[in-house]
Amino acid sequence: MDLLFARLDRARWNKVHTTITIALGVGWLLDAFEVTIVNNVIGVFRDQWHLSNLQASWVLSIWFIGIML
């Protein structure tokens, strides 16, 4: 195990690491954007579909479970 850590310490940062970091950052940004959109749009859905607060919370819960899957 010490050999693995020593090898990781000697590893240099290269283009692959930068690409992976940027891809993960963009994914994180888009995920946060989706959360913001859903939270802003649920009020409009509640008005158009005549949902109660309980029903709107169920919609958000089901959406959140879908994200976790």
C-alpha distances in whole Angstrom, upper triangle without the diagonal:
4,5,5,7,9,10,11,13,15,16,19,21,23,26,24,22,26,27,25,25,29,29,27,30,33,32,31,35,36,35,36,40,40,40,42,45,45,45,48,50,50,53,55,54,55,58,59,58,59,56,56,53,52,52,50,47,47,47,44,42,42,41,38,37,38,35,33,33
4,5,5,6,9,10,11,12,14,18,20,23,26,24,22,26,28,25,26,29,30,28,30,33,33,32,35,37,36,37,41,41,41,43,46,46,47,49,51,51,54,56,55,57,60,61,60,61,58,58,55,54,54,52,49,49,49,46,44,45,43,40,40,40,37,35,36
4,5,5,6,9,10,11,12,16,19,21,24,22,21,25,26,24,25,29,29,28,30,33,33,32,36,37,37,38,41,42,42,44,46,47,48,50,52,52,55,57,56,58,61,61,60,62,59,59,56,55,55,53,51,50,50,47,45,46,44,41,41,41,38,36,36
4,5,5,6,9,10,11,14,16,19,21,19,18,22,23,21,22,25,26,24,27,29,29,29,32,34,33,34,37,38,38,41,43,43,44,47,48,49,52,53,52,54,57,57,57,58,56,56,53,52,52,50,47,47,46,43,42,42,41,38,37,37,34,32,33
4,5,5,6,9,10,13,15,18,21,20,17,21,23,21,21,24,25,23,25,29,28,28,31,33,32,33,36,37,37,39,42,42,43,45,47,47,50,52,52,53,56,57,56,58,55,55,52,51,51,49,46,46,46,43,41,42,40,37,37,37,34,32,33
4,5,5,6,9,12,15,18,21,20,18,21,24,22,22,26,27,26,27,31,30,30,33,35,35,36,39,40,40,42,44,45,46,48,50,50,53,55,55,56,59,60,59,61,58,58,55,54,54,52,50,50,49,46,45,45,43,40,40,40,37,35,36
4,5,5,6,10,13,15,18,17,16,19,21,20,20,24,25,24,26,29,29,29,32,34,33,35,37,39,39,41,43,44,45,47,49,50,53,54,53,55,58,58,58,60,57,57,55,54,54,51,49,49,48,45,44,44,42,40,39,39,36,34,35
4,5,5,9,11,13,16,15,13,16,18,17,17,20,21,20,22,25,25,25,28,30,30,31,34,35,35,37,40,40,41,43,45,46,49,50,50,52,55,55,55,56,54,54,51,50,50,48,46,46,45,42,41,41,39,36,36,36,33,31,32
4,6,8,11,14,17,17,14,17,20,19,18,22,23,22,23,27,27,27,29,32,31,32,35,37,37,38,41,42,42,45,46,47,50,52,52,53,56,57,56,58,55,55,53,52,52,50,47,47,47,43,43,43,41,38,38,38,35,33,35
4,6,10,12,16,16,14,17,20,19,19,22,24,23,25,28,28,28,31,33,33,34,37,38,39,40,43,44,45,47,48,50,52,54,54,55,58,59,58,60,58,58,55,55,55,52,50,50,49,46,45,45,43,41,41,40,37,36,37
4,7,9,13,12,11,14,16,16,16,19,20,20,22,25,25,26,28,30,30,32,34,35,36,38,40,41,42,44,46,47,50,51,51,53,55,56,56,58,55,56,53,52,52,50,48,48,46,43,43,43,41,38,38,38,34,33,34
4,6,10,11,9,11,14,14,15,17,19,19,20,23,24,25,26,29,30,31,33,34,35,37,39,40,41,43,45,46,49,50,50,52,55,55,55,57,55,55,53,52,52,49,47,48,46,43,43,43,40,38,39,38,35,34,35
4,7,8,6,8,11,11,11,14,16,16,17,19,21,21,23,25,26,27,29,31,32,33,35,37,38,40,41,43,45,46,47,49,51,51,52,54,52,52,50,50,49,46,45,45,43,40,40,40,38,35,36,35,32,31,33
4,6,6,7,9,10,11,13,15,16,17,19,20,22,23,25,26,27,29,31,32,33,35,37,38,40,41,43,45,46,46,49,51,51,51,54,51,53,50,50,49,46,45,45,43,41,41,40,38,36,36,35,32,32,32
4,5,5,6,9,10,11,12,14,15,16,18,20,21,23,24,26,27,29,30,32,33,35,36,37,39,41,43,44,44,46,49,48,49,51,49,51,49,49,48,45,43,44,41,39,39,39,36,34,35,33,30,30,31
4,5,5,6,9,10,11,12,14,15,16,18,20,21,22,24,26,27,29,30,32,33,35,36,37,39,42,42,42,45,47,47,47,50,47,49,47,46,45,43,41,41,39,37,37,36,33,32,32,31,27,27,28
4,5,5,6,9,10,11,12,14,15,16,18,20,21,23,24,26,27,29,30,32,33,35,36,38,41,41,41,43,46,46,46,48,46,47,45,45,44,41,40,40,38,35,35,35,32,30,31,30,26,26,27
4,5,5,6,9,10,10,12,14,15,16,18,20,21,22,24,26,27,28,30,32,33,34,36,39,40,40,42,44,44,45,47,45,46,44,44,43,40,39,39,37,35,35,35,32,30,31,30,26,27,28
4,5,5,6,9,10,11,12,14,15,17,18,20,21,23,25,26,27,29,30,32,33,35,37,38,38,40,43,42,43,45,43,45,43,43,41,39,38,38,35,33,33,33,30,28,29,28,24,25,26
4,5,5,6,8,10,11,12,14,15,16,18,20,21,23,24,26,27,29,30,31,33,36,37,36,39,41,41,41,44,41,43,40,40,39,37,35,35,33,31,31,30,27,26,26,25,22,22,23
4,6,5,6,9,10,11,12,14,15,17,18,20,21,23,24,26,27,29,30,32,35,35,36,38,40,40,41,43,41,42,39,39,38,36,34,35,33,30,30,30,27,25,26,25,22,22,23
4,5,5,6,9,10,10,12,14,15,16,18,20,21,22,24,26,27,28,30,33,33,34,36,38,38,39,41,39,41,38,39,38,35,33,34,32,29,30,30,26,25,26,25,21,22,24
4,5,5,6,9,10,11,12,14,15,17,19,20,21,23,25,26,27,29,32,32,32,34,37,36,37,39,37,39,37,37,35,33,32,32,29,27,27,27,24,22,24,22,19,20,20
4,5,5,6,9,10,10,12,14,15,17,18,20,21,23,25,26,27,30,31,31,33,36,36,36,38,36,37,34,34,33,31,29,30,27,25,25,25,22,20,21,20,16,17,18
4,5,5,6,9,10,11,12,14,16,17,18,20,21,23,24,26,29,30,30,32,34,35,35,37,35,36,34,34,33,30,29,30,27,24,25,25,22,21,22,21,17,18,20
4,5,5,6,9,10,10,12,14,15,16,18,20,21,22,24,27,27,28,30,32,32,33,35,33,35,33,33,32,29,28,29,26,23,25,24,21,20,22,20,17,18,20
4,5,5,6,9,10,11,13,14,15,17,19,20,21,23,26,26,26,28,31,31,31,33,31,32,30,31,29,26,25,26,23,21,21,21,18,17,18,17,13,15,16
4,6,5,6,9,10,11,12,14,16,17,19,20,21,24,25,25,27,30,30,30,32,30,31,29,29,28,25,24,24,22,19,20,20,17,15,18,17,13,14,16
4,5,5,6,9,10,11,12,14,16,17,18,20,23,24,24,26,28,29,29,31,29,31,28,29,28,25,24,25,23,20,21,22,18,17,19,18,15,17,19
4,5,5,6,9,10,10,12,14,15,16,18,21,21,21,24,26,26,27,29,27,29,27,27,26,23,22,23,20,18,19,19,16,15,18,16,13,15,17
4,5,5,6,9,10,11,13,14,15,17,20,21,20,22,25,25,25,27,25,26,24,25,23,20,20,20,18,15,16,16,13,12,14,13,9,12,14
4,5,5,6,9,10,11,12,14,16,18,20,20,22,24,25,25,27,25,26,23,24,23,20,19,20,18,15,16,17,14,13,16,15,12,14,17
4,5,5,6,9,10,11,12,14,17,17,18,20,22,23,23,25,24,25,23,24,23,20,19,21,18,15,17,18,14,14,17,16,13,16,18
4,5,5,6,9,10,10,12,15,16,15,18,20,20,21,23,21,23,21,21,20,17,17,17,15,12,14,15,11,11,14,13,10,14,16
4,6,5,6,9,10,11,14,15,15,17,19,20,20,22,20,21,18,19,18,15,14,15,13,10,12,13,10,9,13,12,10,13,15
4,6,5,6,9,10,12,14,15,16,18,19,20,22,20,21,18,20,19,16,15,17,15,12,15,16,13,13,16,16,14,17,19
4,6,5,6,9,11,11,12,14,16,17,18,19,18,20,18,20,18,15,15,17,14,12,15,16,12,13,17,16,14,17,19
4,5,5,6,9,10,10,12,14,15,15,17,15,17,15,16,15,11,12,13,10,8,11,12,9,10,14,13,12,15,17
4,6,6,8,10,10,11,14,15,16,17,15,15,13,15,14,10,11,13,11,8,12,13,11,11,15,15,14,17,19
4,6,6,8,10,11,12,14,15,16,15,16,14,17,16,12,13,16,13,11,15,16,14,15,18,18,17,20,22
4,5,5,6,9,10,11,12,14,13,15,14,16,14,11,13,14,12,11,15,15,13,15,18,17,17,20,22
4,5,5,6,9,10,10,11,10,11,10,12,11,7,9,11,8,8,12,13,11,13,16,16,16,19,21
4,5,5,6,9,10,10,9,11,10,13,12,8,11,13,11,11,15,16,15,16,20,20,20,23,25
4,5,5,6,8,10,10,12,12,15,13,10,14,15,13,13,17,17,16,18,21,21,21,24,26
4,5,5,6,8,8,11,11,13,11,8,12,13,10,11,15,15,13,16,19,18,19,22,23
4,6,5,5,5,7,8,10,8,6,10,11,10,11,14,15,15,17,19,20,21,23,25
4,6,5,7,9,11,13,12,10,14,15,14,15,18,19,18,21,23,23,24,27,28
4,6,8,11,13,15,13,12,15,16,14,16,19,19,18,21,23,23,24,27,28
4,5,9,12,13,10,10,13,13,12,14,17,16,17,20,21,21,23,25,26
4,7,10,11,9,10,13,14,13,15,18,18,18,21,23,23,25,27,28
4,7,8,6,6,9,10,10,12,14,15,16,18,20,20,22,24,25
4,5,5,6,9,10,11,12,14,15,17,18,20,21,23,25,26
4,5,5,6,9,10,11,12,14,15,16,18,20,21,23,25
4,5,5,6,9,10,10,12,14,15,16,18,20,21,23
4,5,5,6,9,10,11,12,14,15,17,19,20,21
4,5,5,6,9,10,11,12,14,15,17,19,20
4,5,5,6,9,10,10,12,14,15,17,19
4,5,5,6,8,10,10,12,14,15,17
4,5,5,6,9,10,11,13,15,16
4,6,5,6,9,10,11,13,14
4,5,5,6,9,10,11,13
4,5,5,6,9,10,11
4,5,5,6,9,10
4,5,5,6,9
4,5,5,6
4,5,5
4,5
4
